[in-house]
Amino acid sequence: MLDEARIGQAVAEGKSALRYKVTGMDCPSCATKIETAVGRLSGIEDVSLSYHSQVLKLRLDEAATPRERLESTIRSLGFGVEDMDRIQVMTEGDTDTGVGDPAGQAWWTTPKARLTGLIGMLVAAGFLVSWLIPDLEDYALVPAALVGLAVFGRRALALARAGSPFSIEMLMSIATAGALIIGETAEASIVVLLFAVGELLEGLAAGAARSGIKALAALVPRTALVIEDDVAREVSASRLEIGQVVLVRPGDRVPADGEVIDGESDVDESPVTGESVPVPKQVGSPVIAGGINATGALRVRVTREASDNTIARIIHLVEEAQAAKAPTARFIERFSGRYTPFVILVAVLTVLVPPLAFGADWHTWIYRGLALLLIGCPCALILSTPAAITSGIAAGARRGLLIKGGAALETIGRVRAIAFDKTGTLTQGRPQVTDLVPLTGTDRSLLGMVAAVENGSSHPIARAILDCAAGGGVPLRPAREQKALPGRAAQAIVGGKLVEVGSPRHAAERCGLEGISADRIAALEDEGKTVVVVLADAQPVGLIALRDEPRPDALRGIAALRDLGVRSIMLTGDNIRTGQAIGRKLGIEVKAGLLPENKLNEIAVLKAEAPVAMVGDGINDGPALAAADVGIAMGGGTDVALETADAALLGNRVEGVADLIALSRATMTNIHQNVVVALGLKAVFLVTTLLGVTDLWLAILSDTGATVLVTLNALRLLRWSNAQPEPVHANHLSSQDL
């Protein structure tokens, strides 16, 4: 919706809203360079480039800057660019998932690979000539250095003109040119070769990180069996339309989001939701694309197009989440912005001070200063956080844990209290009517009156009452002026009377304690049942009791949180007796009888003590989810879970909350390791360079090697599983820690 609003605004202002696919980025600093260069062009606004999705968004006044100039500016920096509106739609024979590089080009055919191969051959030829003809030793390796200098130097100058003078390309070019000037031709050639190899490896590692979410896209089968005139015809799954009926045989993957219209089976939805137990499906049951049909054949009516199915929406949300910078990432970017100029200053002082102040050898200290320049690139440090965040978000999405951004992923691991809604969160959200207690009239008249009030409501209690009425063959009476009083009651005019279906507290406020059978209500509530009182014209006419059983994994989920050192509290609008009955079963603190505003107060109290997360169904708990440090949606259905809160549990498992915390802590530990590697290697090589131990080729290796190590370490998170939870005393990195 936000993109649509911006497009409308851009059209109104005579500006074009453009999207480009940018390729060749190895680390987040590449995205920053492009944003800086593009932002300096006239007539361009709202520049945003996601390093992970490789999508550049902007608004362009073509009268001020033509598209061709914009595209040539990006290409001059050494990156590929393609207008996404011109990218062709995939045909049935295409194998690309739509995530990552649309070209699907093999790495060995890329320009970076060809350049690396050329420089490598020139270096090998140079050493061979030096061995065969020793008199040419000083010149044999010059061609390799000059080729690298021509390519990277031109890019460095383009970046400098575009507003990025302290790029790694500039530092490397100065070091290479300096080495040639002082006669270190072998060092110069090795520097450009290692830099080219490092860029190639960084590109491969970055591609592997971006492909972390591709496994989700691959879950949707390429073809589907559409039933027409009782004949199944194979078509492309990407071309399925809403309303078509598809046949899903045992062993097949579900090709689209839909609804079962014939057949019964168990469907394994674990690849999408993380739910380990196959879900029984029958007529009327929803199914999601990517699920695996286990037993019987199903006929499914398509309810969403391929571009809008659950997996497509997950991928879109994950890409948006990966583009949102975490607080630690923002801090490290600010830190690195000061770090590089500082190292350059140290390099200049290293070249000048010893020879001028102490008469030291110029060659020696120029050489050491050039090595320090190569150490000054902060690529590994900048990449340390976003690489881990990206892998963590992708790992969660592949296990049914949706996390909407690095900030949420960081915060989840720091929470020390989890507040749970009861209905649909800790319980199954499918209460059943257990008792009908008419105070006047019959069971059927009471049930018919209440069903008329609740007709059309999506609340779990309303659905239970309507199901009970339908099962008993009780006809729905006409009702008008239906209205909901949040946390209190539902009301409508039925048979000329104002009928209210609400909590005992609401009934007491309306007509006092007399006549509402307080003893009977207490007895039912002691059995763990929820009781609603039915009023007609402010007079009690009956009671209805319902019971909602805890989720099968709720007890294990609360225990897992306890093992992680996290306190669990149940916040419910239900009465204290029912809440305590559920609380005793689960071993959880209970705050009962809460109206929506009371839940907000409880969240505020918990936040004052420590970071707190709120877990709700995403429907009735919006204010509390927003008030908590992290809002986690579950139990409200996939549609709601995808659109609300900071995180969502697609599998509707209470144990998923503990999984979220463990994943967050594992990610923060990974970030800590990455920062130690990045800064540790820089510190070691800084000292060894000043002592004269480090050669130029080792200096460049300290940067490219650290970048590759950091990326590979982050990729380990893609294989994360919550077999062993992180201890509560683990050291979690934050900007304050640095």
C-alpha positions in Angstrom: 0.0 0.0 0.0 2.9 2.4 0.8 4.5 1.7 -2.6 1.2 2.4 -4.3 0.8 5.7 -2.5 4.3 6.8 -3.5 3.6 5.9 -7.1 0.5 8.0 -7.1 2.3 10.9 -5.5 5.1 10.6 -8.0 2.7 10.7 -11.0 1.0 13.7 -9.5 4.3 15.5 -9.3 5.5 14.6 -12.8 8.1 12.1 -11.4 8.5 8.5 -12.3 8.6 5.8 -9.6 11.3 3.4 -10.7 12.6 0.0 -9.6 15.9 -1.4 -10.7 17.6 -4.7 -10.2 21.3 -4.0 -9.2 23.8 -6.8 -9.4 27.4 -7.2 -8.4 27.0 -6.0 -4.8 29.3 -7.9 -2.4 28.6 -6.1 0.9 26.3 -3.4 2.4 28.9 -0.8 1.7 28.3 -1.3 -2.0 24.6 -0.3 -1.5 25.7 2.8 0.4 28.1 3.8 -2.5 25.3 3.5 -5.0 22.8 5.4 -2.9 25.3 8.1 -2.4 26.1 8.4 -6.1 22.4 8.3 -7.2 21.3 10.7 -4.5 23.7 13.3 -5.9 22.0 13.4 -9.2 19.4 16.2 -9.7 15.7 15.4 -9.8 16.0 12.1 -7.8 14.2 11.6 -4.4 13.4 8.7 -2.0 16.4 6.6 -3.0 16.4 3.2 -1.3 18.6 0.2 -2.2 18.3 -3.2 -0.4 21.6 -5.0 -0.5 19.8 -8.3 0.1 17.0 -8.1 -2.4 19.2 -6.1 -4.8 16.2 -3.8 -5.6 16.8 0.0 -6.0 13.7 2.2 -5.6 13.6 5.9 -6.4 11.5 8.8 -7.8 13.0 10.4 -10.9 12.3 13.7 -12.7 13.4 12.7 -16.1 13.5 16.3 -17.2 16.4 16.9 -14.8 18.1 13.5 -15.1 17.3 11.1 -18.0 17.1 7.4 -17.2 20.1 6.7 -19.4 22.3 8.9 -17.2 21.0 7.3 -14.0 21.8 3.8 -15.4 25.2 4.8 -16.8 26.1 6.3 -13.4 25.4 3.0 -11.7 27.3 1.0 -14.3 30.3 3.3 -14.0 30.7 2.2 -10.4 31.1 -1.4 -11.6 27.6 -2.7 -11.0 25.0 -4.1 -13.3 21.5 -2.5 -13.5 18.3 -3.5 -15.2 14.9 -1.8 -15.1 12.6 -4.3 -13.3 9.6 -3.2 -15.4 11.5 -4.5 -18.5 12.3 -7.9 -17.0 10.5 -10.6 -18.9 7.9 -12.7 -17.2 9.1 -16.3 -16.7 7.8 -18.9 -19.1 6.8 -22.5 -18.1 10.3 -23.7 -19.0 12.1 -21.2 -16.7 13.7 -22.6 -13.5 14.4 -19.4 -11.7 12.5 -18.9 -8.4 12.2 -15.2 -8.7 14.5 -14.6 -5.9 18.1 -13.4 -6.4 19.8 -12.9 -9.8 17.2 -13.2 -12.5 19.8 -14.0 -15.1 20.9 -17.1 -13.2 24.4 -16.7 -14.7 27.0 -19.2 -13.7 29.7 -17.7 -11.5 32.6 -18.6 -13.8 31.1 -16.7 -16.7 30.7 -13.4 -14.7 32.8 -10.4 -15.5 34.5 -10.7 -12.1 35.5 -14.3 -12.8 36.9 -13.4 -16.2 38.8 -10.4 -14.8 40.2 -12.6 -12.0 41.2 -15.3 -14.5 43.0 -12.7 -16.7 45.0 -11.2 -13.8 45.8 -14.7 -12.5 47.2 -15.7 -15.9 49.2 -12.5 -16.2 50.7 -13.1 -12.7 51.5 -16.7 -13.5 53.1 -15.7 -16.8 55.0 -12.9 -15.0 56.5 -15.3 -12.5 57.4 -17.8 -15.3 59.2 -15.0 -17.3 61.0 -13.9 -14.1 62.2 -17.5 -13.6 63.3 -18.0 -17.2 64.8 -14.5 -17.7 66.0 -13.1 -14.4 66.9 -9.7 -16.0 63.2 -9.1 -16.6 62.2 -9.8 -13.0 61.4 -6.1 -12.3 59.1 -5.8 -15.3 57.5 -9.2 -15.8 54.7 -8.6 -13.3 53.9 -5.0 -14.3 51.2 -6.0 -16.8 49.1 -7.8 -14.2 49.3 -4.8 -11.8 48.5 -2.4 -14.6 45.4 -4.4 -15.7 44.1 -4.5 -12.2 44.9 -0.8 -11.6 43.1 0.2 -14.8 39.9 -1.6 -13.8 39.8 -0.8 -10.1 41.4 2.6 -10.5 38.7 3.7 -13.0 36.0 2.5 -10.6 37.7 4.3 -7.7 37.7 7.6 -9.5 34.0 7.1 -10.4 33.2 6.4 -6.8 35.2 9.5 -5.7 33.3 11.7 -8.1 30.0 10.2 -6.9 30.8 11.1 -3.3 32.6 8.0 -1.9 36.3 8.9 -1.8 37.3 6.4 0.9 36.3 3.3 -1.0 38.3 0.1 -0.8 38.9 0.5 -4.6 40.6 3.8 -3.9 42.7 2.5 -1.1 43.7 -0.5 -3.1 44.5 1.6 -6.2 46.7 4.0 -4.2 48.5 1.0 -2.6 49.1 -0.7 -6.0 50.3 2.5 -7.7 52.6 3.3 -4.7 54.0 -0.2 -4.8 54.8 0.2 -8.6 56.5 3.5 -7.9 58.8 2.2 -5.2 59.6 -0.9 -7.4 57.6 -3.5 -5.6 56.1 -4.9 -8.8 55.6 -8.4 -7.4 53.7 -7.1 -4.4 51.6 -4.8 -6.7 50.6 -7.7 -8.9 49.7 -10.0 -6.0 47.6 -7.2 -4.4 45.4 -6.8 -7.4 45.1 -10.6 -7.9 44.1 -11.1 -4.2 41.7 -8.2 -4.4 40.1 -9.7 -7.6 39.9 -13.1 -6.0 38.5 -11.6 -2.8 35.8 -9.8 -4.7 34.8 -13.0 -6.5 34.6 -15.0 -3.3 32.6 -12.2 -1.6 30.2 -12.2 -4.5 29.8 -16.0 -4.2 29.2 -15.8 -0.4 26.8 -12.9 -0.9 24.8 -15.0 -3.4 24.7 -17.9 -1.0 23.3 -15.5 1.7 20.7 -14.1 -0.7 19.6 -17.6 -1.7 18.7 -18.5 1.9 15.1 -17.8 1.2 15.0 -19.5 -2.2 14.1 -22.8 -0.5 10.7 -21.4 0.3 10.0 -20.4 -3.3 11.1 -23.8 -4.5 8.3 -25.4 -2.3 5.6 -24.5 -4.8 5.5 -27.1 -7.6 6.0 -25.9 -11.2 2.8 -27.6 -12.5 -0.7 -28.3 -11.2 -3.5 -30.6 -12.3 -6.5 -28.5 -13.1 -9.9 -30.4 -13.2 -12.1 -29.4 -16.1 -15.1 -31.5 -17.1 -13.9 -34.3 -14.8 -10.5 -34.4 -16.7 -7.2 -33.4 -15.0 -5.1 -31.2 -17.2 -1.5 -30.3 -16.4 -0.8 -26.5 -16.4 1.8 -24.1 -15.0 1.2 -23.5 -11.3 2.1 -19.8 -11.9 -1.0 -19.5 -14.1 -3.6 -20.8 -11.8 -6.6 -18.5 -11.3 -8.9 -17.9 -8.4 -11.9 -20.3 -8.6 -10.1 -23.1 -10.5 -10.2 -26.6 -9.0 -7.0 -28.6 -8.8 -6.4 -32.2 -8.0 -3.7 -32.9 -5.3 -2.8 -36.6 -5.3 -1.1 -38.3 -2.3 2.6 -37.3 -2.4 1.9 -34.2 -4.4 2.7 -30.7 -3.2 -0.2 -28.3 -2.9 0.2 -25.9 -5.9 -1.8 -22.9 -4.5 -3.6 -21.5 -1.5 -7.1 -22.9 -1.5 -10.0 -24.6 0.2 -10.7 -28.4 0.1 -14.0 -29.1 -1.7 -13.7 -32.8 -1.9 -11.8 -35.6 -0.1 -10.0 -36.1 3.2 -6.3 -36.3 3.9 -3.4 -35.3 6.2 -1.2 -32.5 4.8 2.3 -31.9 6.0 2.7 -28.1 6.2 6.0 -28.2 8.1 8.0 -26.8 5.2 6.0 -23.5 5.5 4.6 -23.3 9.0 7.1 -25.4 11.0 4.2 -27.5 12.3 5.8 -31.0 12.7 2.5 -33.0 12.8 0.5 -33.4 9.6 -2.7 -31.4 9.7 -6.0 -33.3 9.0 -7.9 -31.7 6.0 -11.5 -32.2 5.0 -14.2 -30.4 3.1 -14.0 -26.7 4.0 -10.4 -26.9 5.4 -7.9 -24.3 4.1 -4.6 -25.5 2.5 -1.5 -23.5 1.7 0.8 -23.7 -1.2 3.8 -25.9 -0.6 2.1 -28.4 1.8 2.7 -32.1 1.0 -0.4 -34.2 0.7 0.1 -37.4 2.6 -2.8 -39.9 2.4 -5.9 -39.3 0.3 -6.6 -37.3 -2.9 -8.0 -33.8 -2.5 -9.9 -31.5 -4.8 -8.9 -27.9 -3.9 -10.5 -24.7 -5.1 -7.9 -22.0 -5.6 -8.4 -18.9 -3.4 -5.2 -16.9 -4.2 -3.2 -16.3 -7.3 0.4 -17.5 -7.4 1.7 -13.9 -6.8 -0.4 -13.6 -3.7 -0.1 -17.0 -2.1 1.3 -17.6 1.4 4.8 -18.4 0.3 5.0 -15.4 -2.1 3.8 -13.1 0.7 6.3 -14.6 3.1 9.2 -14.0 0.7 8.0 -10.4 0.2 7.9 -9.8 3.9 11.2 -11.4 4.5 12.9 -9.3 1.8 11.4 -6.2 3.4 12.6 -7.4 6.8 16.1 -8.0 5.5 16.2 -4.5 4.1 15.4 -2.9 7.5 18.6 -2.2 9.3 19.0 -3.4 12.9 20.2 -1.0 15.6 23.6 -2.8 15.8 24.0 -2.5 12.0 23.3 1.2 12.1 25.8 1.7 15.0 28.5 -0.2 13.2 27.9 1.8 10.0 28.4 5.0 12.0 31.5 3.5 13.7 33.0 2.4 10.3 32.5 5.9 8.9 35.0 7.2 11.4 37.2 4.2 11.4 38.3 4.4 7.8 39.4 8.1 7.8 41.3 7.4 11.1 43.2 4.5 9.5 44.0 6.7 6.5 45.3 9.4 8.8 47.5 6.8 10.6 48.8 5.6 7.2 49.8 9.1 6.2 51.5 9.7 9.5 53.3 6.3 9.2 54.7 7.4 5.8 55.8 10.9 6.9 56.7 10.9 10.6 59.5 8.3 10.8 61.5 9.6 7.8 61.0 13.3 8.6 61.3 13.2 12.4 63.9 10.4 12.8 65.6 10.1 9.4 64.2 6.6 8.8 64.2 5.0 5.3 61.5 6.4 3.0 61.1 3.1 1.1 60.4 1.1 4.3 57.8 3.5 5.7 56.1 4.2 2.4 55.7 0.4 2.1 54.2 0.1 5.6 51.9 3.1 5.0 50.6 1.5 1.9 49.9 -1.7 3.8 47.9 0.3 6.4 45.8 1.7 3.6 44.7 -1.8 2.7 43.9 -2.6 6.3 41.6 0.5 6.4 38.7 -1.0 4.5 35.8 -1.8 6.9 33.9 -4.2 4.6 34.1 -7.2 7.0 32.9 -5.0 9.9 30.0 -3.5 8.0 28.9 -7.0 6.8 29.2 -8.6 10.2 25.7 -7.6 11.3 23.5 -7.6 8.2 24.9 -11.0 7.0 23.9 -12.6 10.3 20.5 -10.8 10.5 19.7 -11.9 6.9 20.6 -15.5 7.7 18.7 -15.5 10.9 15.5 -14.1 9.3 15.7 -16.6 6.5 16.3 -19.5 8.9 13.3 -18.5 10.9 11.1 -18.1 7.8 12.0 -21.6 6.7 10.7 -22.9 10.1 7.5 -20.9 10.3 9.0 -18.1 12.3 8.4 -14.8 10.6 10.5 -11.9 12.0 9.8 -8.5 10.5 13.2 -6.8 10.6 16.6 -6.8 12.4 15.3 -4.6 15.2 12.7 -7.1 16.2 15.2 -10.0 15.9 17.6 -8.2 18.2 15.0 -7.3 20.8 13.3 -10.8 21.0 16.5 -12.3 22.4 16.6 -9.6 25.2 13.1 -10.1 26.5 12.8 -11.3 30.0 9.0 -11.6 30.2 6.4 -13.0 27.8 2.8 -11.9 28.1 0.3 -14.4 26.6 -3.3 -13.8 25.6 -5.3 -16.9 26.6 -8.0 -17.6 24.0 -6.5 -18.8 20.7 -2.9 -18.4 22.0 -2.4 -20.7 25.0 -5.7 -22.4 24.2 -6.8 -23.9 21.0 -9.2 -21.1 20.3 -12.0 -23.6 19.7 -14.2 -23.5 22.8 -17.2 -25.7 23.0 -20.5 -25.1 24.8 -20.7 -27.4 27.8 -23.7 -26.1 29.8 -26.9 -24.3 29.0 -28.6 -22.9 32.1 -31.9 -21.1 31.2 -33.2 -19.0 34.1 -36.4 -18.5 32.1 -37.7 -20.5 29.2 -36.0 -23.5 27.6 -32.5 -24.5 26.4 -33.6 -24.0 22.8 -35.1 -20.6 23.3 -32.0 -19.5 25.2 -29.6 -20.8 22.5 -31.7 -19.3 19.7 -31.7 -15.9 21.3 -27.9 -15.9 21.9 -27.2 -17.3 18.4 -29.1 -14.4 16.9 -27.0 -11.9 18.7 -23.7 -13.6 17.8 -24.5 -14.3 14.2 -21.8 -12.9 11.9 -19.2 -12.5 14.7 -15.7 -14.1 14.3 -15.0 -14.3 18.0 -14.2 -17.8 19.2 -17.1 -17.8 21.8 -19.5 -16.6 19.1 -18.4 -19.4 16.7 -18.9 -22.0 19.5 -22.4 -20.8 20.2 -23.3 -20.7 16.5 -21.9 -24.2 16.0 -23.9 -25.5 19.0 -27.1 -24.0 17.6 -26.5 -25.4 14.2 -25.7 -28.8 15.7 -29.0 -28.8 17.7 -31.0 -27.6 14.7 -31.9 -24.4 16.4 -33.1 -21.8 13.8 -31.6 -18.3 13.8 -34.0 -15.6 14.8 -33.8 -12.2 13.1 -31.8 -9.6 14.8 -31.0 -5.9 14.2 -28.7 -3.2 15.6 -26.0 -5.8 16.4 -23.1 -4.2 18.3 -20.0 -5.3 20.1 -18.7 -3.8 23.4 -15.0 -4.8 23.4 -14.1 -6.9 26.5 -17.7 -6.7 27.8 -20.6 -8.0 25.7 -22.3 -8.3 22.3 -25.8 -7.0 22.0 -28.7 -6.8 19.5 -32.5 -6.3 19.3 -34.1 -9.8 19.1 -37.9 -10.1 19.2 -38.2 -6.5 20.2 -35.9 -6.9 23.3 -32.4 -5.7 23.8 -30.5 -9.0 24.3 -26.9 -8.8 25.7 -24.5 -11.6 25.9 -21.6 -10.7 28.1 -19.3 -11.4 31.1 -20.7 -11.8 34.6 -19.0 -8.5 35.5 -20.9 -6.7 32.7 -24.2 -8.4 33.9 -23.5 -7.3 37.5 -23.0 -3.7 36.3 -26.2 -3.8 34.3 -28.6 -5.4 36.8 -26.7 -6.0 40.0 -25.7 -9.3 41.6 -29.2 -10.5 42.4 -30.8 -12.9 40.0 -27.7 -13.9 38.0 -27.0 -17.1 39.9 -23.6 -16.2 41.3 -23.1 -19.6 43.0 -23.8 -21.5 39.8 -21.4 -19.2 37.9 -18.7 -19.7 40.5 -19.1 -23.5 40.3 -18.8 -23.5 36.5 -15.8 -21.2 36.6 -14.0 -23.5 39.2 -14.2 -26.2 36.5 -12.2 -24.0 34.1 -15.2 -22.9 32.1 -16.0 -19.5 30.7 -19.5 -18.3 31.6 -21.5 -15.7 29.7 -24.7 -14.2 31.1 -27.6 -13.5 28.8 -29.7 -10.4 29.6 -33.0 -9.4 28.0 -33.9 -5.8 28.6 -31.4 -5.8 31.5 -32.9 -8.9 33.1 -30.9 -12.2 33.4 -32.5 -15.0 31.3 -29.8 -17.6 31.3 -26.2 -18.7 31.5 -24.0 -20.4 28.9 -20.7 -22.2 29.9 -17.9 -23.0 27.5 -14.5 -24.6 27.8 -11.4 -24.1 25.6 -8.7 -26.6 26.2 -4.9 -25.6 26.3 -2.9 -26.3 23.1 -1.1 -29.6 23.2 2.3 -28.0 23.2 1.5 -25.1 25.6 2.9 -26.9 28.6 6.2 -27.7 26.8 6.3 -24.2 25.4 6.1 -22.5 28.8 8.6 -25.0 30.2 11.0 -24.1 27.3 10.7 -20.4 28.1 11.4 -21.1 31.8 14.6 -22.9 30.8 15.6 -19.8 28.8 15.2 -17.7 31.9 12.0 -16.0 30.6 9.0 -15.3 32.8 5.6 -16.1 31.3 2.4 -14.3 32.3 -1.2 -15.0 31.0 -3.3 -11.9 30.4 -7.0 -12.7 29.9 -10.3 -11.0 30.0 -11.8 -14.2 31.4 -12.7 -14.5 35.0 -10.1 -15.2 37.7 -11.3 -18.8 38.4 -11.2 -19.9 34.8 -7.8 -18.2 34.3 -6.4 -19.8 37.4 -7.7 -23.2 36.2 -5.8 -22.9 33.0 -2.8 -21.4 34.7 -2.5 -24.3 37.1 -2.4 -26.8 34.2 0.3 -24.8 32.4 2.3 -23.5 35.4 2.0 -19.9 34.4 1.3 -16.6 36.2 -2.3 -15.4 35.7 -3.7 -11.8 35.4 -7.4 -12.3 34.8 -10.5 -10.1 34.4 -8.7 -7.6 32.2 -10.3 -5.3 29.8 -8.2 -4.2 26.7 -7.0 -1.0 28.6 -6.1 -3.2 31.6 -3.8 -5.3 29.4 -2.0 -2.2 28.3 -1.4 -1.2 31.9 0.0 -4.7 32.7 2.3 -4.5 29.6 3.5 -1.0 30.9 4.3 -2.5 34.3 6.3 -5.4 32.8 8.2 -3.0 30.4 9.3 -0.9 33.3 11.1 -4.0 34.7 12.7 -5.4 31.6 12.0 -5.9 27.8 8.7 -7.7 27.3 7.0 -9.4 24.4 3.3 -9.9 23.9 1.9 -13.0 22.2 -1.7 -12.7 20.9 -3.9 -13.9 18.1 -3.4 -10.7 16.0 -7.1 -9.9 16.0 -8.2 -8.7 19.4 -4.8 -7.9 20.9 -3.6 -5.1 18.6 -3.1 -2.4 21.2 -1.2 -4.8 23.6 0.9 -6.2 20.7 1.9 -2.6 19.7 2.6 -1.5 23.3 5.1 -4.4 24.0 8.7 -4.2 23.0 7.9 -7.0 20.6 4.5 -8.1 19.4 4.2 -11.8 18.3 1.1 -12.9 16.4 -0.3 -16.5 16.5 -3.5 -18.3 16.5 -5.4 -15.8 14.3 -4.8 -17.5 11.0 -2.1 -17.2 8.4 -3.5 -14.0 6.9 -3.5 -12.1 10.2 -0.1 -13.5 11.2 1.5 -12.3 8.0 0.2 -8.7 8.4 0.3 -7.9 12.1 2.9 -7.6 14.9 6.7 -7.7 14.8 6.9 -11.4 14.4 4.5 -14.2 13.6 4.3 -18.0 14.3 2.8 -19.6 11.2 2.6 -23.0 12.9 0.6 -21.6 15.8 2.9 -23.4 18.3 3.5 -22.0 21.7 6.9 -23.7 21.5 7.6 -21.3 18.6 8.0 -18.4 21.1 11.0 -20.2 22.7 12.3 -20.9 19.2 12.2 -17.2 18.4 14.1 -16.3 21.5 16.7 -19.0 20.9 17.1 -17.9 17.2 17.6 -14.3 18.3 20.2 -15.2 20.8 22.0 -17.4 18.3 22.0 -14.6 15.8 23.4 -12.1 18.3 26.1 -14.5 19.3 26.9 -14.9 15.6 27.1 -11.1 15.2 29.4 -10.9 18.2 31.7 -13.5 16.7 31.7 -11.6 13.4 32.7 -8.3 15.0 35.5 -10.0 16.9 36.8 -11.6 13.7 36.6 -8.3 11.7 38.1 -6.1 14.4 40.5 -8.7 15.7 42.2 -9.3 12.3 42.4 -5.6 11.7 44.0 -5.0 15.1 46.6 -7.8 14.5 47.5 -6.7 11.1 47.7 -3.1 12.2 50.4 -4.0 14.7 52.3 -6.4 12.5 52.3 -3.8 9.7 53.8 -1.1 11.9 56.4 -3.7 13.0 57.3 -4.5 9.4 56.0 -8.1 9.5 53.0 -7.8 7.2 53.5 -7.7 3.4 51.1 -5.9 1.1 49.5 -9.1 0.0 48.8 -10.1 3.6 47.2 -6.7 4.2 44.7 -7.1 1.4 44.1 -10.7 2.5 43.2 -9.3 6.0 40.3 -7.5 4.4 39.0 -10.0 1.8 39.7 -12.9 4.0 37.8 -11.4 7.0 34.9 -10.6 4.7 34.6 -14.1 3.5 35.0 -15.6 7.0 32.3 -13.3 8.4 29.9 -14.2 5.6 30.6 -18.0 5.9 30.0 -17.7 9.7 26.7 -15.9 9.1 25.6 -18.6 6.7 25.8 -21.2 9.5 22.6 -19.7 10.8 20.7 -21.1 7.8 21.2 -24.5 9.4 20.0 -23.3 12.8 17.8 -25.6 14.9 16.7 -25.1 18.5 18.1 -28.5 19.7 20.1 -26.8 22.5 18.7 -23.5 23.8 21.1 -20.6 24.4 21.8 -20.1 28.1 20.3 -17.0 29.7 23.7 -15.7 30.6 25.0 -15.6 27.1 26.8 -12.5 26.0 24.6 -10.6 23.6 26.1 -7.8 21.6 24.4 -4.4 21.3 25.5 -1.0 20.3 25.9 -0.2 23.9 28.3 -3.1 24.4 30.5 -1.7 21.7 
